Amino acid sequence: MKTQDETLEEWCRLLLRAFELEDVDVDINEVLSVAGVAAHSVVRPAAPLTTFIAGLAVGLASGPGQAPDPSSMQKAMDVARSVAKAYAADEAQTVAGSPAEGSGGASVPTGTPGE
């Protein structure tokens, strides 16, 4: 019987092959970590949405026909994690009282992954 890690690695390889992305290196633990931060900082369904949008950002930053840049992937994961944590902090502040003056919601890091 396969372990969960073995199953995830196999599934990742199958998906990459299906999308003709065999040369892409996916840090499964990093993706799951970011998904966990989103799930616990926002709401559980934010996990797949966050990882999808981070992946889309990496794809757009890498450009069509170009090999993905590992730094673009890390930047996207960092941005997603940061936004999720900022959202949780803003929500906690709202529950405790009113949002800080001028906060206007979660702070969103600027820049495109890979810049």
Jmol script that loads the backbone (N, CA, C; Angstrom):
load data "model"
ATOM      1  N   MET A   1       0.842  -1.183   0.000  1.00  0.00           N
ATOM      2  CA  MET A   1       0.000   0.000   0.000  1.00  0.00           C
ATOM      3  C   MET A   1       0.892   1.254   0.000  1.00  0.00           C
ATOM      4  N   LYS A   2       0.543   2.207  -0.835  1.00  0.00           N
ATOM      5  CA  LYS A   2       1.318   3.448  -0.951  1.00  0.00           C
ATOM      6  C   LYS A   2       1.019   4.385   0.216  1.00  0.00           C
ATOM      7  N   THR A   3       2.029   5.150   0.575  1.00  0.00           N
ATOM      8  CA  THR A   3       1.824   6.194   1.576  1.00  0.00           C
ATOM      9  C   THR A   3       1.161   7.390   0.902  1.00  0.00           C
ATOM     10  N   GLN A   4       0.691   8.308   1.703  1.00  0.00           N
ATOM     11  CA  GLN A   4       0.092   9.533   1.160  1.00  0.00           C
ATOM     12  C   GLN A   4       1.117  10.309   0.341  1.00  0.00           C
ATOM     13  N   ASP A   5       2.342  10.395   0.841  1.00  0.00           N
ATOM     14  CA  ASP A   5       3.392  11.114   0.113  1.00  0.00           C
ATOM     15  C   ASP A   5       3.673  10.464  -1.239  1.00  0.00           C
ATOM     16  N   GLU A   6       3.746   9.147  -1.254  1.00  0.00           N
ATOM     17  CA  GLU A   6       3.985   8.433  -2.520  1.00  0.00           C
ATOM     18  C   GLU A   6       2.841   8.663  -3.499  1.00  0.00           C
ATOM     19  N   THR A   7       1.621   8.637  -2.982  1.00  0.00           N
ATOM     20  CA  THR A   7       0.456   8.874  -3.841  1.00  0.00           C
ATOM     21  C   THR A   7       0.483  10.286  -4.413  1.00  0.00           C
ATOM     22  N   LEU A   8       0.801  11.280  -3.576  1.00  0.00           N
ATOM     23  CA  LEU A   8       0.862  12.661  -4.057  1.00  0.00           C
ATOM     24  C   LEU A   8       1.963  12.851  -5.095  1.00  0.00           C
ATOM     25  N   GLU A   9       3.117  12.245  -4.863  1.00  0.00           N
ATOM     26  CA  GLU A   9       4.208  12.350  -5.842  1.00  0.00           C
ATOM     27  C   GLU A   9       3.812  11.710  -7.170  1.00  0.00           C
ATOM     28  N   GLU A  10       3.179  10.547  -7.105  1.00  0.00           N
ATOM     29  CA  GLU A  10       2.725   9.879  -8.328  1.00  0.00           C
ATOM     30  C   GLU A  10       1.676  10.723  -9.042  1.00  0.00           C
ATOM     31  N   TRP A  11       0.724  11.256  -8.282  1.00  0.00           N
ATOM     32  CA  TRP A  11      -0.335  12.085  -8.858  1.00  0.00           C
ATOM     33  C   TRP A  11       0.257  13.343  -9.510  1.00  0.00           C
ATOM     34  N   CYS A  12       1.210  13.945  -8.849  1.00  0.00           N
ATOM     35  CA  CYS A  12       1.867  15.131  -9.384  1.00  0.00           C
ATOM     36  C   CYS A  12       2.550  14.801 -10.714  1.00  0.00           C
ATOM     37  N   ARG A  13       3.300  13.704 -10.755  1.00  0.00           N
ATOM     38  CA  ARG A  13       3.967  13.296 -12.004  1.00  0.00           C
ATOM     39  C   ARG A  13       2.950  13.040 -13.118  1.00  0.00           C
ATOM     40  N   LEU A  14       1.833  12.380 -12.778  1.00  0.00           N
ATOM     41  CA  LEU A  14       0.804  12.096 -13.786  1.00  0.00           C
ATOM     42  C   LEU A  14       0.195  13.384 -14.336  1.00  0.00           C
ATOM     43  N   LEU A  15      -0.111  14.319 -13.447  1.00  0.00           N
ATOM     44  CA  LEU A  15      -0.671  15.598 -13.895  1.00  0.00           C
ATOM     45  C   LEU A  15       0.317  16.371 -14.758  1.00  0.00           C
ATOM     46  N   LEU A  16       1.560  16.421 -14.305  1.00  0.00           N
ATOM     47  CA  LEU A  16       2.577  17.129 -15.085  1.00  0.00           C
ATOM     48  C   LEU A  16       2.722  16.514 -16.473  1.00  0.00           C
ATOM     49  N   ARG A  17       2.716  15.205 -16.544  1.00  0.00           N
ATOM     50  CA  ARG A  17       2.816  14.518 -17.835  1.00  0.00           C
ATOM     51  C   ARG A  17       1.593  14.844 -18.698  1.00  0.00           C
ATOM     52  N   ALA A  18       0.410  14.835 -18.099  1.00  0.00           N
ATOM     53  CA  ALA A  18      -0.823  15.118 -18.840  1.00  0.00           C
ATOM     54  C   ALA A  18      -0.809  16.525 -19.432  1.00  0.00           C
ATOM     55  N   PHE A  19      -0.183  17.470 -18.726  1.00  0.00           N
ATOM     56  CA  PHE A  19      -0.095  18.843 -19.204  1.00  0.00           C
ATOM     57  C   PHE A  19       1.205  19.115 -19.960  1.00  0.00           C
ATOM     58  N   GLU A  20       1.962  18.042 -20.228  1.00  0.00           N
ATOM     59  CA  GLU A  20       3.235  18.138 -20.940  1.00  0.00           C
ATOM     60  C   GLU A  20       4.203  19.086 -20.229  1.00  0.00           C
ATOM     61  N   LEU A  21       4.294  18.909 -18.924  1.00  0.00           N
ATOM     62  CA  LEU A  21       5.147  19.741 -18.081  1.00  0.00           C
ATOM     63  C   LEU A  21       6.136  18.894 -17.286  1.00  0.00           C
ATOM     64  N   GLU A  22       6.622  17.821 -17.891  1.00  0.00           N
ATOM     65  CA  GLU A  22       7.494  16.891 -17.182  1.00  0.00           C
ATOM     66  C   GLU A  22       8.743  17.549 -16.611  1.00  0.00           C
ATOM     67  N   ASP A  23       9.194  18.647 -17.211  1.00  0.00           N
ATOM     68  CA  ASP A  23      10.419  19.301 -16.747  1.00  0.00           C
ATOM     69  C   ASP A  23      10.184  20.256 -15.573  1.00  0.00           C
ATOM     70  N   VAL A  24       8.949  20.402 -15.139  1.00  0.00           N
ATOM     71  CA  VAL A  24       8.629  21.303 -14.030  1.00  0.00           C
ATOM     72  C   VAL A  24       8.840  20.572 -12.706  1.00  0.00           C
ATOM     73  N   ASP A  25       9.524  21.240 -11.783  1.00  0.00           N
ATOM     74  CA  ASP A  25       9.756  20.679 -10.454  1.00  0.00           C
ATOM     75  C   ASP A  25       8.767  21.322  -9.491  1.00  0.00           C
ATOM     76  N   VAL A  26       7.879  20.525  -8.935  1.00  0.00           N
ATOM     77  CA  VAL A  26       6.871  21.020  -8.006  1.00  0.00           C
ATOM     78  C   VAL A  26       7.276  20.635  -6.594  1.00  0.00           C
ATOM     79  N   ASP A  27       7.350  21.622  -5.715  1.00  0.00           N
ATOM     80  CA  ASP A  27       7.619  21.372  -4.304  1.00  0.00           C
ATOM     81  C   ASP A  27       6.269  21.115  -3.639  1.00  0.00           C
ATOM     82  N   ILE A  28       5.898  19.857  -3.579  1.00  0.00           N
ATOM     83  CA  ILE A  28       4.579  19.478  -3.071  1.00  0.00           C
ATOM     84  C   ILE A  28       4.374  19.993  -1.658  1.00  0.00           C
ATOM     85  N   ASN A  29       5.378  19.881  -0.817  1.00  0.00           N
ATOM     86  CA  ASN A  29       5.240  20.343   0.569  1.00  0.00           C
ATOM     87  C   ASN A  29       5.010  21.845   0.653  1.00  0.00           C
ATOM     88  N   GLU A  30       5.652  22.608  -0.218  1.00  0.00           N
ATOM     89  CA  GLU A  30       5.455  24.069  -0.230  1.00  0.00           C
ATOM     90  C   GLU A  30       4.034  24.409  -0.671  1.00  0.00           C
ATOM     91  N   VAL A  31       3.550  23.733  -1.701  1.00  0.00           N
ATOM     92  CA  VAL A  31       2.181  23.971  -2.169  1.00  0.00           C
ATOM     93  C   VAL A  31       1.186  23.638  -1.060  1.00  0.00           C
ATOM     94  N   LEU A  32       1.383  22.503  -0.406  1.00  0.00           N
ATOM     95  CA  LEU A  32       0.479  22.111   0.673  1.00  0.00           C
ATOM     96  C   LEU A  32       0.567  23.074   1.855  1.00  0.00           C
ATOM     97  N   SER A  33       1.757  23.585   2.116  1.00  0.00           N
ATOM     98  CA  SER A  33       1.922  24.559   3.197  1.00  0.00           C
ATOM     99  C   SER A  33       1.137  25.837   2.914  1.00  0.00           C
ATOM    100  N   VAL A  34       1.256  26.344   1.692  1.00  0.00           N
ATOM    101  CA  VAL A  34       0.517  27.557   1.318  1.00  0.00           C
ATOM    102  C   VAL A  34      -0.989  27.289   1.369  1.00  0.00           C
ATOM    103  N   ALA A  35      -1.400  26.121   0.894  1.00  0.00           N
ATOM    104  CA  ALA A  35      -2.820  25.758   0.953  1.00  0.00           C
ATOM    105  C   ALA A  35      -3.303  25.726   2.397  1.00  0.00           C
ATOM    106  N   GLY A  36      -2.471  25.208   3.293  1.00  0.00           N
ATOM    107  CA  GLY A  36      -2.830  25.162   4.708  1.00  0.00           C
ATOM    108  C   GLY A  36      -2.979  26.543   5.311  1.00  0.00           C
ATOM    109  N   VAL A  37      -2.071  27.442   4.958  1.00  0.00           N
ATOM    110  CA  VAL A  37      -2.168  28.814   5.457  1.00  0.00           C
ATOM    111  C   VAL A  37      -3.465  29.454   4.970  1.00  0.00           C
ATOM    112  N   ALA A  38      -3.786  29.285   3.696  1.00  0.00           N
ATOM    113  CA  ALA A  38      -5.025  29.859   3.150  1.00  0.00           C
ATOM    114  C   ALA A  38      -6.255  29.248   3.818  1.00  0.00           C
ATOM    115  N   ALA A  39      -6.247  27.935   3.997  1.00  0.00           N
ATOM    116  CA  ALA A  39      -7.392  27.251   4.606  1.00  0.00           C
ATOM    117  C   ALA A  39      -7.633  27.725   6.035  1.00  0.00           C
ATOM    118  N   HIS A  40      -6.564  27.932   6.785  1.00  0.00           N
ATOM    119  CA  HIS A  40      -6.710  28.325   8.186  1.00  0.00           C
ATOM    120  C   HIS A  40      -6.836  29.826   8.375  1.00  0.00           C
ATOM    121  N   SER A  41      -6.357  30.615   7.417  1.00  0.00           N
ATOM    122  CA  SER A  41      -6.413  32.077   7.546  1.00  0.00           C
ATOM    123  C   SER A  41      -7.675  32.674   6.937  1.00  0.00           C
ATOM    124  N   VAL A  42      -8.227  32.005   5.952  1.00  0.00           N
ATOM    125  CA  VAL A  42      -9.407  32.542   5.255  1.00  0.00           C
ATOM    126  C   VAL A  42     -10.571  31.592   5.539  1.00  0.00           C
ATOM    127  N   VAL A  43     -10.814  30.646   4.688  1.00  0.00           N
ATOM    128  CA  VAL A  43     -11.767  29.545   4.874  1.00  0.00           C
ATOM    129  C   VAL A  43     -11.204  28.352   4.118  1.00  0.00           C
ATOM    130  N   ARG A  44     -11.615  27.152   4.491  1.00  0.00           N
ATOM    131  CA  ARG A  44     -11.048  25.949   3.883  1.00  0.00           C
ATOM    132  C   ARG A  44     -11.064  25.968   2.353  1.00  0.00           C
ATOM    133  N   PRO A  45     -12.169  26.357   1.710  1.00  0.00           N
ATOM    134  CA  PRO A  45     -12.168  26.348   0.243  1.00  0.00           C
ATOM    135  C   PRO A  45     -11.183  27.341  -0.380  1.00  0.00           C
ATOM    136  N   ALA A  46     -10.594  28.214   0.419  1.00  0.00           N
ATOM    137  CA  ALA A  46      -9.589  29.134  -0.109  1.00  0.00           C
ATOM    138  C   ALA A  46      -8.309  28.399  -0.497  1.00  0.00           C
ATOM    139  N   ALA A  47      -8.096  27.205   0.043  1.00  0.00           N
ATOM    140  CA  ALA A  47      -6.858  26.451  -0.235  1.00  0.00           C
ATOM    141  C   ALA A  47      -6.690  26.138  -1.722  1.00  0.00           C
ATOM    142  N   PRO A  48      -7.629  25.447  -2.353  1.00  0.00           N
ATOM    143  CA  PRO A  48      -7.426  25.158  -3.780  1.00  0.00           C
ATOM    144  C   PRO A  48      -7.465  26.419  -4.637  1.00  0.00           C
ATOM    145  N   LEU A  49      -8.295  27.372  -4.254  1.00  0.00           N
ATOM    146  CA  LEU A  49      -8.373  28.619  -5.018  1.00  0.00           C
ATOM    147  C   LEU A  49      -7.036  29.363  -4.957  1.00  0.00           C
ATOM    148  N   THR A  50      -6.441  29.423  -3.791  1.00  0.00           N
ATOM    149  CA  THR A  50      -5.159  30.103  -3.610  1.00  0.00           C
ATOM    150  C   THR A  50      -4.062  29.445  -4.425  1.00  0.00           C
ATOM    151  N   THR A  51      -3.981  28.129  -4.357  1.00  0.00           N
ATOM    152  CA  THR A  51      -2.918  27.439  -5.091  1.00  0.00           C
ATOM    153  C   THR A  51      -3.136  27.528  -6.591  1.00  0.00           C
ATOM    154  N   PHE A  52      -4.386  27.524  -7.034  1.00  0.00           N
ATOM    155  CA  PHE A  52      -4.660  27.686  -8.462  1.00  0.00           C
ATOM    156  C   PHE A  52      -4.204  29.062  -8.942  1.00  0.00           C
ATOM    157  N   ILE A  53      -4.578  30.100  -8.211  1.00  0.00           N
ATOM    158  CA  ILE A  53      -4.222  31.464  -8.620  1.00  0.00           C
ATOM    159  C   ILE A  53      -2.714  31.668  -8.562  1.00  0.00           C
ATOM    160  N   ALA A  54      -2.051  31.106  -7.551  1.00  0.00           N
ATOM    161  CA  ALA A  54      -0.585  31.206  -7.480  1.00  0.00           C
ATOM    162  C   ALA A  54       0.037  30.522  -8.695  1.00  0.00           C
ATOM    163  N   GLY A  55      -0.469  29.352  -9.068  1.00  0.00           N
ATOM    164  CA  GLY A  55       0.039  28.646 -10.249  1.00  0.00           C
ATOM    165  C   GLY A  55      -0.205  29.423 -11.521  1.00  0.00           C
ATOM    166  N   LEU A  56      -1.359  30.047 -11.621  1.00  0.00           N
ATOM    167  CA  LEU A  56      -1.668  30.878 -12.787  1.00  0.00           C
ATOM    168  C   LEU A  56      -0.689  32.052 -12.864  1.00  0.00           C
ATOM    169  N   ALA A  57      -0.404  32.661 -11.724  1.00  0.00           N
ATOM    170  CA  ALA A  57       0.546  33.780 -11.693  1.00  0.00           C
ATOM    171  C   ALA A  57       1.925  33.338 -12.157  1.00  0.00           C
ATOM    172  N   VAL A  58       2.344  32.158 -11.737  1.00  0.00           N
ATOM    173  CA  VAL A  58       3.644  31.633 -12.167  1.00  0.00           C
ATOM    174  C   VAL A  58       3.644  31.420 -13.674  1.00  0.00           C
ATOM    175  N   GLY A  59       2.574  30.834 -14.191  1.00  0.00           N
ATOM    176  CA  GLY A  59       2.486  30.593 -15.629  1.00  0.00           C
ATOM    177  C   GLY A  59       2.545  31.878 -16.429  1.00  0.00           C
ATOM    178  N   LEU A  60       1.836  32.886 -15.967  1.00  0.00           N
ATOM    179  CA  LEU A  60       1.854  34.169 -16.678  1.00  0.00           C
ATOM    180  C   LEU A  60       3.210  34.851 -16.570  1.00  0.00           C
ATOM    181  N   ALA A  61       3.848  34.724 -15.410  1.00  0.00           N
ATOM    182  CA  ALA A  61       5.160  35.341 -15.225  1.00  0.00           C
ATOM    183  C   ALA A  61       6.222  34.641 -16.059  1.00  0.00           C
ATOM    184  N   SER A  62       6.075  33.349 -16.245  1.00  0.00           N
ATOM    185  CA  SER A  62       7.066  32.580 -16.998  1.00  0.00           C
ATOM    186  C   SER A  62       6.951  32.801 -18.499  1.00  0.00           C
ATOM    187  N   GLY A  63       5.788  33.159 -18.957  1.00  0.00           N
ATOM    188  CA  GLY A  63       5.593  33.425 -20.378  1.00  0.00           C
ATOM    189  C   GLY A  63       5.390  32.160 -21.177  1.00  0.00           C
ATOM    190  N   PRO A  64       4.625  32.265 -22.247  1.00  0.00           N
ATOM    191  CA  PRO A  64       4.357  31.096 -23.085  1.00  0.00           C
ATOM    192  C   PRO A  64       5.640  30.564 -23.723  1.00  0.00           C
ATOM    193  N   GLY A  65       5.786  29.256 -23.656  1.00  0.00           N
ATOM    194  CA  GLY A  65       6.917  28.624 -24.303  1.00  0.00           C
ATOM    195  C   GLY A  65       8.217  28.705 -23.542  1.00  0.00           C
ATOM    196  N   GLN A  66       8.230  29.371 -22.405  1.00  0.00           N
ATOM    197  CA  GLN A  66       9.446  29.486 -21.610  1.00  0.00           C
ATOM    198  C   GLN A  66       9.402  28.476 -20.474  1.00  0.00           C
ATOM    199  N   ALA A  67      10.551  28.020 -20.060  1.00  0.00           N
ATOM    200  CA  ALA A  67      10.622  27.125 -18.910  1.00  0.00           C
ATOM    201  C   ALA A  67      10.254  27.909 -17.663  1.00  0.00           C
ATOM    202  N   PRO A  68       9.532  27.281 -16.741  1.00  0.00           N
ATOM    203  CA  PRO A  68       9.174  27.989 -15.514  1.00  0.00           C
ATOM    204  C   PRO A  68      10.409  28.338 -14.694  1.00  0.00           C
ATOM    205  N   ASP A  69      10.358  29.472 -14.086  1.00  0.00           N
ATOM    206  CA  ASP A  69      11.454  29.981 -13.270  1.00  0.00           C
ATOM    207  C   ASP A  69      11.175  29.617 -11.811  1.00  0.00           C
ATOM    208  N   PRO A  70      12.062  28.859 -11.173  1.00  0.00           N
ATOM    209  CA  PRO A  70      11.828  28.478  -9.766  1.00  0.00           C
ATOM    210  C   PRO A  70      11.605  29.684  -8.855  1.00  0.00           C
ATOM    211  N   SER A  71      12.247  30.806  -9.146  1.00  0.00           N
ATOM    212  CA  SER A  71      12.034  31.977  -8.296  1.00  0.00           C
ATOM    213  C   SER A  71      10.623  32.534  -8.483  1.00  0.00           C
ATOM    214  N   SER A  72      10.039  32.383  -9.683  1.00  0.00           N
ATOM    215  CA  SER A  72       8.649  32.795  -9.897  1.00  0.00           C
ATOM    216  C   SER A  72       7.713  31.961  -9.043  1.00  0.00           C
ATOM    217  N   MET A  73       7.993  30.672  -8.955  1.00  0.00           N
ATOM    218  CA  MET A  73       7.159  29.791  -8.131  1.00  0.00           C
ATOM    219  C   MET A  73       7.245  30.191  -6.667  1.00  0.00           C
ATOM    220  N   GLN A  74       8.455  30.434  -6.174  1.00  0.00           N
ATOM    221  CA  GLN A  74       8.622  30.798  -4.771  1.00  0.00           C
ATOM    222  C   GLN A  74       7.962  32.138  -4.486  1.00  0.00           C
ATOM    223  N   LYS A  75       8.114  33.090  -5.384  1.00  0.00           N
ATOM    224  CA  LYS A  75       7.505  34.408  -5.199  1.00  0.00           C
ATOM    225  C   LYS A  75       5.983  34.279  -5.132  1.00  0.00           C
ATOM    226  N   ALA A  76       5.393  33.468  -6.009  1.00  0.00           N
ATOM    227  CA  ALA A  76       3.942  33.277  -6.000  1.00  0.00           C
ATOM    228  C   ALA A  76       3.484  32.648  -4.687  1.00  0.00           C
ATOM    229  N   MET A  77       4.226  31.668  -4.199  1.00  0.00           N
ATOM    230  CA  MET A  77       3.879  31.030  -2.924  1.00  0.00           C
ATOM    231  C   MET A  77       3.997  32.035  -1.779  1.00  0.00           C
ATOM    232  N   ASP A  78       5.043  32.854  -1.807  1.00  0.00           N
ATOM    233  CA  ASP A  78       5.238  33.863  -0.762  1.00  0.00           C
ATOM    234  C   ASP A  78       4.118  34.898  -0.776  1.00  0.00           C
ATOM    235  N   VAL A  79       3.729  35.344  -1.961  1.00  0.00           N
ATOM    236  CA  VAL A  79       2.643  36.320  -2.077  1.00  0.00           C
ATOM    237  C   VAL A  79       1.344  35.717  -1.560  1.00  0.00           C
ATOM    238  N   ALA A  80       1.029  34.493  -1.975  1.00  0.00           N
ATOM    239  CA  ALA A  80      -0.208  33.844  -1.535  1.00  0.00           C
ATOM    240  C   ALA A  80      -0.240  33.687  -0.016  1.00  0.00           C
ATOM    241  N   ARG A  81       0.871  33.258   0.550  1.00  0.00           N
ATOM    242  CA  ARG A  81       0.951  33.086   2.007  1.00  0.00           C
ATOM    243  C   ARG A  81       0.773  34.431   2.710  1.00  0.00           C
ATOM    244  N   SER A  82       1.425  35.461   2.213  1.00  0.00           N
ATOM    245  CA  SER A  82       1.361  36.789   2.814  1.00  0.00           C
ATOM    246  C   SER A  82      -0.049  37.367   2.778  1.00  0.00           C
ATOM    247  N   VAL A  83      -0.717  37.227   1.644  1.00  0.00           N
ATOM    248  CA  VAL A  83      -2.084  37.750   1.510  1.00  0.00           C
ATOM    249  C   VAL A  83      -3.027  37.008   2.457  1.00  0.00           C
ATOM    250  N   ALA A  84      -2.885  35.689   2.546  1.00  0.00           N
ATOM    251  CA  ALA A  84      -3.751  34.907   3.436  1.00  0.00           C
ATOM    252  C   ALA A  84      -3.550  35.325   4.891  1.00  0.00           C
ATOM    253  N   LYS A  85      -2.296  35.512   5.308  1.00  0.00           N
ATOM    254  CA  LYS A  85      -2.019  35.925   6.678  1.00  0.00           C
ATOM    255  C   LYS A  85      -2.540  37.338   6.952  1.00  0.00           C
ATOM    256  N   ALA A  86      -2.401  38.226   5.983  1.00  0.00           N
ATOM    257  CA  ALA A  86      -2.911  39.590   6.146  1.00  0.00           C
ATOM    258  C   ALA A  86      -4.433  39.577   6.263  1.00  0.00           C
ATOM    259  N   TYR A  87      -5.068  38.728   5.483  1.00  0.00           N
ATOM    260  CA  TYR A  87      -6.526  38.603   5.548  1.00  0.00           C
ATOM    261  C   TYR A  87      -6.944  38.158   6.954  1.00  0.00           C
ATOM    262  N   ALA A  88      -6.271  37.146   7.483  1.00  0.00           N
ATOM    263  CA  ALA A  88      -6.598  36.644   8.818  1.00  0.00           C
ATOM    264  C   ALA A  88      -6.394  37.719   9.872  1.00  0.00           C
ATOM    265  N   ALA A  89      -5.329  38.484   9.751  1.00  0.00           N
ATOM    266  CA  ALA A  89      -5.055  39.555  10.710  1.00  0.00           C
ATOM    267  C   ALA A  89      -6.135  40.624  10.644  1.00  0.00           C
ATOM    268  N   ASP A  90      -6.547  40.994   9.435  1.00  0.00           N
ATOM    269  CA  ASP A  90      -7.610  41.992   9.274  1.00  0.00           C
ATOM    270  C   ASP A  90      -8.933  41.481   9.846  1.00  0.00           C
ATOM    271  N   GLU A  91      -9.231  40.196   9.613  1.00  0.00           N
ATOM    272  CA  GLU A  91     -10.463  39.614  10.142  1.00  0.00           C
ATOM    273  C   GLU A  91     -10.439  39.602  11.666  1.00  0.00           C
ATOM    274  N   ALA A  92      -9.309  39.250  12.253  1.00  0.00           N
ATOM    275  CA  ALA A  92      -9.181  39.218  13.706  1.00  0.00           C
ATOM    276  C   ALA A  92      -9.346  40.615  14.283  1.00  0.00           C
ATOM    277  N   GLN A  93      -8.798  41.601  13.600  1.00  0.00           N
ATOM    278  CA  GLN A  93      -8.909  42.984  14.054  1.00  0.00           C
ATOM    279  C   GLN A  93     -10.352  43.454  13.955  1.00  0.00           C
ATOM    280  N   THR A  94     -11.050  43.060  12.901  1.00  0.00           N
ATOM    281  CA  THR A  94     -12.445  43.445  12.722  1.00  0.00           C
ATOM    282  C   THR A  94     -13.310  42.837  13.820  1.00  0.00           C
ATOM    283  N   VAL A  95     -13.051  41.594  14.178  1.00  0.00           N
ATOM    284  CA  VAL A  95     -13.801  40.927  15.243  1.00  0.00           C
ATOM    285  C   VAL A  95     -13.530  41.602  16.579  1.00  0.00           C
ATOM    286  N   ALA A  96     -12.286  42.019  16.814  1.00  0.00           N
ATOM    287  CA  ALA A  96     -11.904  42.634  18.082  1.00  0.00           C
ATOM    288  C   ALA A  96     -12.390  44.078  18.196  1.00  0.00           C
ATOM    289  N   GLY A  97     -12.707  44.688  17.131  1.00  0.00           N
ATOM    290  CA  GLY A  97     -13.132  46.086  17.119  1.00  0.00           C
ATOM    291  C   GLY A  97     -13.328  46.507  15.692  1.00  0.00           C
ATOM    292  N   SER A  98     -12.933  47.718  15.402  1.00  0.00           N
ATOM    293  CA  SER A  98     -13.047  48.171  14.020  1.00  0.00           C
ATOM    294  C   SER A  98     -11.683  48.077  13.359  1.00  0.00           C
ATOM    295  N   PRO A  99     -11.677  47.920  12.016  1.00  0.00           N
ATOM    296  CA  PRO A  99     -10.385  47.844  11.323  1.00  0.00           C
ATOM    297  C   PRO A  99      -9.564  49.100  11.567  1.00  0.00           C
ATOM    298  N   ALA A 100      -8.269  48.944  11.510  1.00  0.00           N
ATOM    299  CA  ALA A 100      -7.384  50.096  11.670  1.00  0.00           C
ATOM    300  C   ALA A 100      -7.727  51.134  10.627  1.00  0.00           C
ATOM    301  N   GLU A 101      -7.686  52.382  11.043  1.00  0.00           N
ATOM    302  CA  GLU A 101      -8.032  53.457  10.131  1.00  0.00           C
ATOM    303  C   GLU A 101      -7.174  53.420   8.884  1.00  0.00           C
ATOM    304  N   GLY A 102      -7.824  53.405   7.748  1.00  0.00           N
ATOM    305  CA  GLY A 102      -7.117  53.432   6.481  1.00  0.00           C
ATOM    306  C   GLY A 102      -6.620  52.073   6.014  1.00  0.00           C
ATOM    307  N   SER A 103      -6.936  51.005   6.796  1.00  0.00           N
ATOM    308  CA  SER A 103      -6.422  49.696   6.357  1.00  0.00           C
ATOM    309  C   SER A 103      -7.144  49.228   5.123  1.00  0.00           C
ATOM    310  N   GLY A 104      -8.460  49.413   5.058  1.00  0.00           N
ATOM    311  CA  GLY A 104      -9.198  49.073   3.864  1.00  0.00           C
ATOM    312  C   GLY A 104      -9.140  47.602   3.495  1.00  0.00           C
ATOM    313  N   GLY A 105      -8.823  46.741   4.405  1.00  0.00           N
ATOM    314  CA  GLY A 105      -8.772  45.308   4.117  1.00  0.00           C
ATOM    315  C   GLY A 105      -7.354  44.802   4.104  1.00  0.00           C
ATOM    316  N   ALA A 106      -7.229  43.577   3.641  1.00  0.00           N
ATOM    317  CA  ALA A 106      -5.924  42.913   3.634  1.00  0.00           C
ATOM    318  C   ALA A 106      -4.941  43.646   2.751  1.00  0.00           C
ATOM    319  N   SER A 107      -3.731  43.798   3.260  1.00  0.00           N
ATOM    320  CA  SER A 107      -2.700  44.408   2.439  1.00  0.00           C
ATOM    321  C   SER A 107      -2.260  43.405   1.400  1.00  0.00           C
ATOM    322  N   VAL A 108      -2.118  43.858   0.196  1.00  0.00           N
ATOM    323  CA  VAL A 108      -1.774  42.970  -0.899  1.00  0.00           C
ATOM    324  C   VAL A 108      -0.393  43.335  -1.401  1.00  0.00           C
ATOM    325  N   PRO A 109       0.546  42.383  -1.345  1.00  0.00           N
ATOM    326  CA  PRO A 109       1.874  42.653  -1.870  1.00  0.00           C
ATOM    327  C   PRO A 109       1.788  42.994  -3.360  1.00  0.00           C
ATOM    328  N   THR A 110       2.611  43.889  -3.788  1.00  0.00           N
ATOM    329  CA  THR A 110       2.601  44.264  -5.199  1.00  0.00           C
ATOM    330  C   THR A 110       3.695  43.552  -5.948  1.00  0.00           C
ATOM    331  N   GLY A 111       3.615  43.610  -7.235  1.00  0.00           N
ATOM    332  CA  GLY A 111       4.645  42.987  -8.057  1.00  0.00           C
ATOM    333  C   GLY A 111       4.161  41.684  -8.645  1.00  0.00           C
ATOM    334  N   THR A 112       4.754  41.336  -9.720  1.00  0.00           N
ATOM    335  CA  THR A 112       4.425  40.091 -10.393  1.00  0.00           C
ATOM    336  C   THR A 112       5.455  39.054 -10.016  1.00  0.00           C
ATOM    337  N   PRO A 113       5.016  37.810  -9.759  1.00  0.00           N
ATOM    338  CA  PRO A 113       6.008  36.788  -9.459  1.00  0.00           C
ATOM    339  C   PRO A 113       7.090  36.752 -10.523  1.00  0.00           C
ATOM    340  N   GLY A 114       8.313  36.695 -10.063  1.00  0.00           N
ATOM    341  CA  GLY A 114       9.434  36.626 -10.986  1.00  0.00           C
ATOM    342  C   GLY A 114      10.073  37.960 -11.287  1.00  0.00           C
ATOM    343  N   GLU A 115       9.479  39.037 -10.769  1.00  0.00           N
ATOM    344  CA  GLU A 115      10.071  40.367 -11.031  1.00  0.00           C
ATOM    345  C   GLU A 115      11.346  40.528 -10.257  1.00  0.00           C
TER     346      GLU A 115
END
end "model"
wireframe off; spacefill off
backbone 0.3
color backbone group
